Amino acid sequence: MNAIYNKELKAYFSSPLGYIFIGFFLFASALTFMVTNIQESTSNLKAFFEGLNTIQMFLIPILTMRLLSEEKNSKTDQLLLTAPVSITHIVLGKLFAAISVYGLSLWLTIIFPFIISIYGEISRGELISQYVGFLLMSSAFIAIGTYISALTENQLISAVATFGILFVLFIIDRIAINVSNVHLAAFLNHISISARYGDFSRGIINTEAVIYYISVVSLFSFLTVHHIDKKRWI
């Protein structure tokens, strides 16, 4: 798995994709920080992370669209599948590489809370909780994007489909508010990935939410492995 992970991580930075992703992420984050904190003169980062959640809905599809689609399009997927490494390790290596690039981008935004700490007070516990929760939520989205990437060899289709799914997940808790059926509304709230971030934004590391995010990552990793393994024998 380490070989796949290193190969994928190198691929991000041997092409413009990794640099463009990080650069645009930081640019969009800086604009969000200026609007939510500088202009409002507040040290509360809740609105900042809400803005980042919207931004990642557009950026994660770009990060994941090539993970497996590129292998199929360039016809190198068979070579990869015959390598002395399991499909699970291939998928996890690619997934963790994408999460690492995203995690690096997110870590670089620590400069914004640092700026706040110079001029005001900020709760370290709440800050840590927000970053941990946000990375877990983003990892779940990346796992979904990885699965979509395995379904098609067209990177554009992969990106658009991932965006569509993330958009639905982004608004599903808002949809639940307007659903009259109590059981359906409860179900929609239960599967909402964004809604699970609520406790983290308040400085609470919710164990149930942590398990939920890890479960989503595990589920879509399993689905990706299953899909590739099925195609392997067709």
N, C-alpha and C positions, 0 to 999 in steps of 0.2 A: 504493500500500500504506500510505503514511503516513496518508492520510485515513481509511482503514478502522481502522488501529491507534489513531489518536487518538479516533475515534468510539467504538470498543469500550472503550478505557480510560476515557473520559468516562462511558460507560454504567455501568461498575462503580461509579463514585463519585457518580453522579447518582441512584442508587438505594441502598437500604440494603445490597445484596448485598456490595459491596466492603468496607464498614466491618464488617459482621457477620463476613465471612470472616476478615479480618485480626484482628479482636478475638478471635474464637474460636480462631484459630490461635495467637495469643500466649498466651491463657489456657491452652490445652491444653499449649503448649510450656513455660510456667512451671510447671505441675503436674509435667510430665515431668522438668524440670530439678531440681525440689525432691526428687523421688523418686530419681532416678538419680545426682545429684551432691551435693546438700546433705545429704540423709539418710545417704548412703554416705560422705560426706567424701572425695570423690575429684575430681581434676581431669581425669580421662579422660572425654572426651565421646562415646565410642563408644556407650555405652548410651543416651545422650541422643538421638543420631541414630537409633538403632534404634527408640526410642519415637516419634520424629517420623515415621519410615517408616510406622508403624502408624496414626498420626494422619492422615497425608496420604491414606491409603487411603479414609478417610471424607470428607475435605474436598475432594479434587480433583474427585470427581463433582459436587459442588455448584458448584464453580468453572466447570466446563465444560458443565454440562447445558443452559445457555441459549444457548451460542455460536451454534449453527445451528438448533437446535430452535425457538427463539423466532421466528426469521425465518420458518420454515415455518408455525408456528402462527398468527402474526399476518398471514400472507399477504404479507409484504413481501419474500420471497425473490426473486420475479420482478423487483421493482424493483431489487433489489441486483444481480441477474444482468445486467440491461440497462444498468447503470452503466458509464461509460467506464473500467473497470478489469478486469483479468483475474481469472478464478476463483482462480488461484494466489495473486494478491495479496490477494484477499478472505480466503482461508483462512489465509494466513500473517499477515495483519494481525490477525485474530481470535486466532490461536494465540499470537502474540507478546504481545498484550495480556494474555491469561490468564497467560502465563509471567511477565510484568512484575509483575502483581498478586501472584502467588505469590512471585516473587523479592523483592519489597518486604517481604512477610510474613516470609520467611526471613532477610532482612538485619536486620530489627528484633530478631531473636533473638540478635544479636551481643552484646547486653547481658549475656547469661548467661556467655559466656567472659570478658567484661570483669570481671564480678564475681569469677570464679575467679582472674583475674590479679592482683587486689588482694590476695588472701589466699594465693596460691600461684603456682606456675609452670605455664605452658602453652606447648606447642610451637606457634609461629606457623605453621611449615611444615605441620604436621599439621592445624592448624585450617583453613588455606586449602584444603588438599586435601579435607578433609571437606565444606566448604561448596561447593566447585566440583563435586565428585562428586555431592553430594546434589541440587544444582540441575539437573545434567545428567539424573540419574535421574528427578527430578520432571518435567522437560520431556518426557521420553519418555512418562510417564504422562499428562500433559496432552494430548499429541498423540493418544494412544489415546482419551482422553475426547472430544476434538474430533471424531474420526472417528465415534464412537458417536452424538454429538449430531447429526451429519449424516444419520443413518439413520432418525430418527424426529422427529415434530413434538411429541411428548409429553415434556416436560422431566423428569417423574418417571421415566418408562421409561428415558430417557437416563441419569439419575443411578443408578438401580438396576442397569442393565446395565453401566455403567462400574465401579461398585463390585464387581460380580460378577467382571469380568475382572481388575481390579486385585487382588482377593482371591486369585484363582487364581495370578496372577503372583507374589504375595507369598509363597505357600506352596509354589510349584512346586519350589524347591530342596530343601525338606523332604520333598516327595513323592519326589524323585529318590533320596534316601537309602534309602528303603524299596523301591525298584524293583530286582528281581533281575536284569533284563536289562541288561547292561553298556552296550549301545549306546543303549537308550532312556534310561537314567539319564544318560548323557553328553549326549544331545540335550536333555533337560530342563534340565540344568545350563547348557547353552550358551545357551538362550533365556531363562533366568532374568534378569530385569532387576535385581532386588534383589541377586542374588549378585555381579553385576558391581561393586557398590559396595564390596566387601570391601577391595580395595587402597586405595581412597580413605580408608577409615576408619582405615587404618594409616599414613596420611601419604604414600602413593604415588600420584602421578597417572599412572595406567596409560593409555598412548596407545591401546591396543587397546580398552579400555573406553570411552574418549572417542569413538572412531570408532563403536563399537557404539551408544552412546546417540544420537549424531547420525544414525546410519543408521535407528534406530527412529523418530526424529522425522521424518526425510525420508520413510520408507516410509509412515507413517500420514498424513502431509500429502499425499503423492501419492494414496493411496487415497481421501482425503476429496475432493480435487480431481476425481478420476476419477468418483466417485459423483455429485457435484453436476453435473458436465458431462454425465454419462449421463442424469440426470433432466431436464436442461435441454432435451433433444431428444425427450423422451417426451410 
